[in-house]
Amino acid sequence: MKKALYFFASLSVVLFLAISFVRWQFHDDLSFQNQLNTIPFFEFLYDKYMNWDARFLTPFGIAWFFIYKFIGYPYLLVLISVSFLLISWYIVKLLAKQTNLNLELGQKLLLTALLNFLLWFSLQSLLPYTLYWTTASGYIVNVLIALIWIDFYLKQRVNGKYSVAFYLYTFFVSTSSQNITLGIWTIIFVDFLILFLSKEKSKNKQQFLLLVLFSIGIVFATISPGSFVQLKKMQQFSYGGKAVEVPLSAYVDHFIHFYLDAFTSNGFYIIASALLFCFFTVVIYQKLIAFNSFKTIVFKFKFVELLKNTKWYLAAFFSLMVYWPTLLYSDRYYVGFYFFLFIALSFTLFKFISFKQDASNYSVLYFFVIAFSITSCFVFYQSFCDSYLVHQFMKKRHALLEANRGKSKIHLDALDFNSSSFSKTTQSTEIAKSAARFENKSLSGYYKIDTVIPAKFLTKQELKKQIENCAICF
């Protein structure tokens, strides 16, 4: 049964990576590519710093857009998919280390494959705007470099001494996405507080320096002329384009709905994923388990213990704080929140479990894990098929646009992504009836065509009839 599990888990990973080979460029990608191709690199970054966001001129931003410009689509999407897989690997490592589970390499790899699908499935509505969107895929890289930082942090925190290279990497990470760095800042601050309350002040100097470095990075990545320009635009957009003074009540109302939206869109999937991951770990670890007392785990009134048990939840909560003042909702804002929440829930679940050394017969439970792996293969395959269809359609579209480069007007077939027939991971923004829409203007700007408008909208069934050689997908 182990061989079967390894086979289907490996097949699941292969199918997951295969999806990145049949993706396509979003309209935003073309807009950015057009600017990168026509404007000198640092002039492009400075323009974005002045009119969009400070992160374009941070160490992380410069490195990311250098990769974006010189590697580009489609290789970048493969790199991002590998990054998403590595996120699962580092979460497995983190949980194993923090819960004292002596997992073998094979067990870690199996759990990585299973967790990869759990996270991918839980975040389906988010993935088209992060994992499979070249321009916004930096959000996934942010999570990976943060987890690598946490891995180094936990190793070096034991001695309370950090290397110079680690401090440099700390500053690099601190200038990435604020929805990740605010979460890490929270973890460092809680550890700083724990050391202070535990009277281990000798180690607190290093913790304080880490706090300062992250604070500098977060402030620099947040404050820029472009940040205030965008904040004003977003607030006006929320009020129908009117330049109004936003009342305090609007911020309070938005704050409540912002967090509620995070939970209702994917939060419950994350909770279910944490439960399943805990179950898979128990089965693959193959040890007898005993459940600890609820009273012993939860009702500890010592403040230090409370901090230790809640710091990952606090990291999840504060990871969203930078975005709610914009008065806009966007799934990609929740990336850091969901990963911190998953880790927090998993830590909580493992606190209720004690592993015994006596081996047990796990054949029946293994059957369920194998069945889950087979299911993941089918789900990934279906997503691959949907992506393949859209990928072929987009290839034809871009060939047609290239053939009509410089023309005054062109009518294009468009996809009806609002139709439920397309899987969630396939859905994306599409050109609209109005030629003034950003999606339309991105295509017209890239191909130097004055007007791009849709001729008709196709459902998935109509698309299948247009695409030749789609026998690979049934």
Buried (B, 14 or more C-beta within 10 A) or exposed (E): EEEBBBBBBBBBBEBBBBBBBBBBBBBBBBBBBBBBEEEEEEEBBBBBBBBBBBBBBBBBBBBBBEBBBEEBBBEBBBBBBEBBBBBBBBBBBBBBEBBEBEBEEEBBBBBBBBBBBBBBBBBBBBBBBBBBBBBBBBBBBBBBBBBBBBBBBBEBBEEBEBEEEBBEBBBBBBBBBBBBBBBBBBBBBBBBBBBBEEEEEEBBEBBBBBBEBBBEBBEBBBEBEBBEBBBEBBBBEBEEEEEEEBEEEBBEEBBEEBBEBBBEBBBEBBBBBBBBBBBBBBBBBBBEBEEEEEEEEEEEEEEBEEBBBBBBBBBBBBBBBBBBBBBBBEBBBBBBBBBBBBBBBBBBBBBBBEBEEEEEEBEEBBBEBBEBBBBBBEBBBBBBBBBBBBBBBBEEBBEEBEEBEEBEEBEBBBBBBEBEBBBBBBBBBBBBEEBEBEBBBBBBBBBEBEBBBBEEBBBBEBBBEEBEEBEEBE
